[in-house]
Amino acid sequence: MNKIRSSFAATAAAAVLAAGTVTALSAPPAEAAAPVGRACLFLDIGGANGAGHTAWALRDPQNRKQWIWGSIEGRNDLTVPAGKPNGSKLGSGTWESLRASFISLRRYEYYRCINTAGGSLKAAKVKYQQTARNGYDVRNNNCLTKSIAIFRSYSTAFTSASLPGGAKTAPSYYFKVTLDRARGWEQIHSY
């Protein structure tokens, strides 16, 4: 009988250890579970004659201290033909560098961000280059729609639930109302 009890105890101990091992292996460390990608949208409430103006920033998932950012800083033309300069600007560096750049406190009042499990700065830069060459139209190819296109290139996690389309939508309305209804976006931060 003692032999059976010992065998049962050994089997039970092995099962507990195995269960603990499986749990430990299947549960990722907290640091690994933390989002590494991050996208931020900035708002200049007075831009575009009160309709608002947006800029964007993306964090490098491989180096959390590095960002790329951009915006359309044109001459307020209602349209710019494809192939003509549309005022697209791109910058890179730390968050502090971003705040000292053309996306500065002097221009933008608010920002809000969303985390992603990852992202591709390379894909975002390719999309930025495309948007820099594809003209400008105040209704459906503007600062907001270009930001959305760049975000979606950065991460496939951006679906219409977390990043709705912005054509024919004033950037201020999109920033304040549409993103409030979208999934995952942080509250608005004063810049």
C-alpha positions in Angstrom: 0.0 0.0 0.0 2.9 2.4 0.8 4.3 1.7 -2.6 1.0 2.7 -4.2 0.8 5.9 -2.1 4.4 6.8 -3.0 3.7 6.1 -6.6 0.5 8.2 -6.5 2.4 11.1 -4.6 5.2 11.0 -7.2 2.6 11.1 -10.1 0.7 14.0 -8.4 3.9 15.9 -7.8 4.9 15.4 -11.4 1.5 16.6 -12.6 1.7 19.7 -10.4 5.2 20.5 -11.7 4.2 19.8 -15.2 1.2 22.1 -14.9 3.4 24.8 -13.3 5.9 24.4 -16.1 3.2 24.6 -18.8 1.7 27.7 -17.1 5.1 29.4 -16.8 6.0 28.6 -20.5 2.6 29.7 -21.9 2.3 32.9 -19.9 4.7 35.5 -21.5 6.6 37.8 -19.2 4.9 41.1 -18.5 7.6 43.0 -20.4 7.1 40.9 -23.5 3.3 41.4 -23.4 3.6 45.2 -23.3 2.8 47.0 -26.5 5.9 48.3 -28.3 4.4 50.2 -31.2 2.8 53.5 -30.7 1.0 56.0 -33.0 0.1 59.5 -32.1 -2.1 62.1 -33.9 -1.6 65.8 -33.2 -4.2 68.5 -33.6 -3.9 72.2 -34.5 -7.4 73.4 -33.7 -7.1 76.6 -35.6 -5.6 75.1 -38.8 -7.5 75.0 -42.1 -9.7 77.9 -41.2 -11.0 76.2 -38.0 -11.5 72.8 -39.5 -8.3 71.6 -37.8 -5.0 70.3 -39.0 -3.3 67.1 -38.0 0.2 65.7 -37.8 1.3 62.2 -36.9 4.1 60.3 -35.1 5.1 56.7 -34.9 7.4 55.0 -32.4 10.1 52.6 -33.5 9.1 49.2 -32.1 12.8 48.2 -32.1 14.0 51.3 -30.2 11.3 52.8 -28.0 13.2 56.1 -27.7 13.1 56.8 -31.5 10.2 58.2 -33.5 9.3 59.3 -37.0 6.8 62.1 -37.6 5.3 64.1 -40.3 2.6 66.4 -41.6 1.5 68.4 -44.6 2.6 72.0 -44.1 1.4 73.5 -47.5 0.3 76.9 -48.6 -3.4 76.2 -47.8 -4.3 75.4 -51.4 -7.5 73.5 -51.8 -5.9 71.1 -54.3 -2.4 70.3 -55.4 -1.9 68.1 -58.4 -0.1 64.7 -58.0 3.6 65.1 -58.5 3.7 68.7 -57.3 5.1 69.6 -53.9 2.3 69.3 -51.3 4.2 70.5 -48.3 4.9 67.1 -46.8 7.4 67.0 -44.1 9.1 64.2 -42.3 11.3 64.1 -39.2 12.9 61.6 -36.9 14.5 61.4 -33.5 13.4 61.3 -29.8 10.1 62.5 -28.4 11.9 65.6 -27.2 13.2 66.2 -30.8 9.6 65.8 -32.1 8.4 68.5 -29.6 11.1 70.9 -30.9 10.3 70.3 -34.6 7.6 71.5 -36.9 5.2 69.5 -34.6 5.8 72.0 -31.8 3.9 73.5 -28.9 3.7 76.7 -31.0 1.4 75.0 -33.5 -0.3 71.9 -32.1 -2.4 72.1 -28.9 -3.4 68.4 -28.4 -2.4 64.9 -29.1 -3.7 61.4 -28.5 -2.0 58.0 -28.9 -2.7 54.3 -29.3 -0.4 51.4 -28.6 0.1 48.5 -31.0 1.8 45.1 -30.6 4.3 46.2 -33.2 4.8 48.2 -36.3 7.0 48.8 -39.3 8.6 52.2 -39.7 9.9 51.0 -43.1 6.3 50.5 -44.4 5.3 53.8 -42.8 8.1 55.6 -44.6 7.2 54.0 -47.9 3.6 55.2 -47.5 4.8 58.7 -46.5 6.8 58.9 -49.7 3.7 57.9 -51.7 1.5 60.5 -49.9 4.2 63.2 -50.5 3.8 62.6 -54.2 0.1 62.0 -54.6 -1.1 65.6 -54.4 -3.6 67.1 -52.0 -7.3 67.6 -51.9 -8.9 69.3 -49.0 -11.9 66.9 -49.0 -10.4 63.4 -49.3 -6.6 63.5 -49.7 -5.5 65.8 -46.9 -3.5 65.9 -43.6 -6.0 63.6 -41.9 -6.4 61.0 -44.7 -2.6 60.9 -45.2 -2.0 60.4 -41.5 -4.5 57.5 -41.5 -2.9 55.9 -44.5 0.5 56.1 -42.9 -0.8 54.6 -39.6 -2.4 51.7 -41.5 0.9 51.0 -43.3 2.7 51.0 -40.0 0.5 48.4 -38.4 -2.1 46.0 -39.8 -3.8 46.2 -36.3 -5.3 49.4 -37.5 -8.7 48.4 -38.7 -11.8 50.5 -39.2 -12.8 49.8 -35.6 -9.6 51.4 -34.2 -8.9 53.8 -37.0 -11.9 54.8 -39.0 -11.6 56.4 -42.4 -11.4 60.2 -42.5 -12.4 61.3 -46.0 -14.8 64.3 -46.0 -14.4 64.7 -42.2 -13.0 67.8 -40.5 -9.8 66.9 -38.7 -11.0 68.5 -35.5 -14.2 66.5 -35.5 -12.3 63.3 -36.3 -9.8 63.9 -33.5 -12.3 64.8 -30.9 -15.4 62.8 -31.8 -14.5 59.9 -34.1 -11.5 58.8 -32.1 -13.5 58.9 -28.9 -15.7 56.3 -30.4 -12.9 54.2 -31.9 -11.3 51.3 -30.0 -8.1 51.7 -28.1 -7.3 55.4 -28.3 -6.1 57.2 -25.2 -7.9 60.4 -24.0 -6.8 63.7 -25.4 -3.6 65.1 -23.9 -2.7 68.8 -23.8 0.5 69.3 -25.7 
